């Protein structure tokens, strides 16, 4: 799974988000290609309008996210580069793992 970022919190009232990039530098992302965030197990594509550095984090503006309320819906979610990665991440939510040796 290629998680590239974690949405930390909203930033301002115009839909900007504070994001921590995990596995990739933001300058390595093609702004013409979407990134994906899973909602209810379905990957939703988002296009970045802008990315600007703020310390070791970044302020990102996604297209069509234009309000604080819309930005808040993305807080805490992981950002991936492909639909498959977004689907895989959400598929594991709610599963219980047991180690038979440590019962």
C-alpha positions as CSV (number, residue, x, y, z in Angstrom):
1,X,0.0,0.0,0.0
2,X,1.4,3.4,-0.9
3,X,0.1,5.9,1.6
4,X,1.5,9.2,0.6
5,X,-0.1,11.5,3.2
6,X,-2.2,11.9,6.3
7,X,-4.7,14.8,6.5
8,X,-4.0,16.3,9.9
9,X,-6.5,19.2,10.2
10,X,-8.3,21.9,8.3
11,X,-6.5,25.2,7.7
12,X,-8.6,28.4,7.5
13,X,-12.1,28.6,6.1
14,X,-11.5,28.2,2.4
15,X,-11.1,24.4,2.3
16,X,-7.3,24.2,2.8
17,X,-5.9,21.3,4.7
18,X,-2.7,20.7,6.7
19,X,-1.2,17.5,5.5
20,X,1.8,15.4,6.5
21,X,3.4,13.6,3.5
22,X,4.6,10.2,4.6
23,X,6.2,8.2,1.8
24,X,6.7,10.7,-1.0
25,X,7.8,14.3,-1.4
26,X,4.9,16.6,-2.5
27,X,7.0,17.9,-5.5
28,X,7.0,14.3,-6.8
29,X,3.2,14.3,-7.2
30,X,1.8,15.2,-10.6
31,X,-0.9,17.8,-9.9
32,X,-2.6,16.7,-13.2
33,X,-3.3,13.2,-11.7
34,X,-5.7,12.5,-8.8
35,X,-4.9,11.2,-5.4
36,X,-7.4,9.0,-3.7
37,X,-9.2,9.0,-0.3
38,X,-11.5,6.2,0.7
39,X,-15.1,6.9,1.8
40,X,-17.2,4.0,2.9
41,X,-14.8,1.6,1.2
42,X,-14.9,3.5,-2.1
43,X,-11.9,5.4,-3.4
44,X,-12.7,9.0,-4.3
45,X,-10.4,10.9,-6.6
46,X,-9.2,14.4,-5.5
47,X,-7.1,16.8,-7.6
48,X,-4.7,19.2,-5.9
49,X,-4.9,22.8,-6.8
50,X,-1.9,23.9,-4.8
51,X,0.7,22.6,-2.3
52,X,2.8,25.0,-0.2
53,X,5.3,24.1,2.5
54,X,4.6,25.0,6.2
55,X,7.6,23.7,8.1
56,X,7.7,19.9,7.6
57,X,4.0,19.8,6.7
58,X,2.1,21.2,3.8
59,X,-1.0,23.2,3.2
60,X,-2.9,21.6,0.4
61,X,-5.9,22.9,-1.5
62,X,-8.0,20.3,-3.3
63,X,-10.3,21.2,-6.2
64,X,-14.0,21.4,-5.1
65,X,-13.2,21.6,-1.4
66,X,-14.1,25.2,-0.8
67,X,-15.3,25.4,2.8
68,X,-14.3,24.5,6.3
69,X,-17.1,22.0,6.6
70,X,-16.0,20.2,3.4
71,X,-12.3,20.2,4.6
72,X,-13.3,18.8,8.0
73,X,-14.7,15.7,6.3
74,X,-11.2,14.8,5.1
75,X,-9.4,15.3,8.5
76,X,-7.8,12.1,9.7
77,X,-8.0,10.3,6.4
78,X,-5.1,8.8,4.5
79,X,-4.2,9.8,1.0
80,X,-3.0,7.2,-1.6
81,X,-1.8,7.4,-5.2
82,X,-4.1,4.7,-6.6
83,X,-7.7,3.4,-6.3
84,X,-6.4,0.0,-5.3
85,X,-4.5,1.4,-2.3
86,X,-7.5,3.3,-1.1
87,X,-9.7,0.2,-1.4
88,X,-7.1,-2.0,0.4
89,X,-6.8,0.4,3.3
90,X,-10.6,0.6,4.0
91,X,-11.0,-3.2,3.5
92,X,-9.1,-3.9,6.7
93,X,-11.2,-1.6,9.0
94,X,-13.2,-3.6,11.5
95,X,-11.3,-6.8,11.1
96,X,-9.9,-8.5,14.3
97,X,-6.6,-10.3,14.2
98,X,-5.7,-13.0,16.6
99,X,-2.4,-14.8,17.2
100,X,-3.2,-18.4,18.2
101,X,0.2,-18.7,19.9
102,X,-0.6,-16.0,22.4
103,X,-4.0,-17.0,23.6
